[in-house]
């Protein structure tokens, strides 16, 4: 997650991160009209969050 939110991040991406939280989820945007490639959200409960979003 550190590289994705740092030097490897896409400038068009939307980041909702707390830099002291080292885990999170990346949500890829598949809408062709939206220029945002992904949303990165930091979360201490990243497994639960990804399970909820997958449903």
C-alpha positions as CSV (number, residue, x, y, z in Angstrom):
1,X,0.0,0.0,0.0
2,X,2.9,2.4,0.7
3,X,4.1,2.3,-3.0
4,X,0.5,2.6,-4.3
5,X,-0.1,5.7,-2.3
6,X,3.4,7.1,-2.9
7,X,5.7,7.0,-5.9
8,X,3.6,4.6,-7.9
9,X,0.3,6.4,-7.5
10,X,-1.6,7.6,-10.5
11,X,-2.2,11.4,-10.3
12,X,-5.8,10.9,-11.5
13,X,-6.6,8.5,-8.7
14,X,-8.6,9.5,-5.7
15,X,-6.9,8.8,-2.3
16,X,-8.7,8.7,1.0
17,X,-5.7,7.7,3.2
18,X,-4.5,8.1,6.7
19,X,-0.7,7.8,6.4
20,X,-0.4,6.1,9.8
21,X,-2.7,3.3,8.6
22,X,-0.7,0.8,6.6
23,X,-3.5,-1.3,5.1
24,X,-6.4,-0.6,2.9
25,X,-8.3,-1.4,-0.3
26,X,-8.0,-0.3,-3.9
27,X,-11.3,0.0,-5.8
28,X,-10.8,0.0,-9.6
29,X,-13.1,2.2,-11.5
30,X,-14.4,0.6,-14.8
31,X,-16.6,3.5,-16.0
32,X,-15.2,4.7,-19.3
33,X,-16.5,8.2,-18.7
34,X,-14.8,8.5,-15.4
35,X,-11.1,9.5,-15.7
36,X,-10.4,8.2,-12.1
37,X,-8.6,4.9,-12.5
38,X,-9.1,3.8,-8.9
39,X,-9.9,4.9,-5.4
40,X,-7.5,4.0,-2.6
41,X,-9.0,3.9,0.9
42,X,-6.9,3.2,4.0
43,X,-8.5,1.0,6.7
44,X,-7.3,-1.0,9.6
45,X,-10.1,-3.5,8.8
46,X,-9.3,-3.9,5.1
47,X,-10.4,-7.5,4.9
48,X,-13.9,-6.7,6.2
49,X,-14.2,-3.7,3.9
50,X,-13.2,-5.6,0.8
51,X,-15.7,-8.4,1.8
52,X,-18.5,-5.8,2.1
53,X,-17.6,-4.1,-1.2
54,X,-17.4,-7.5,-3.0
55,X,-21.0,-8.3,-2.2
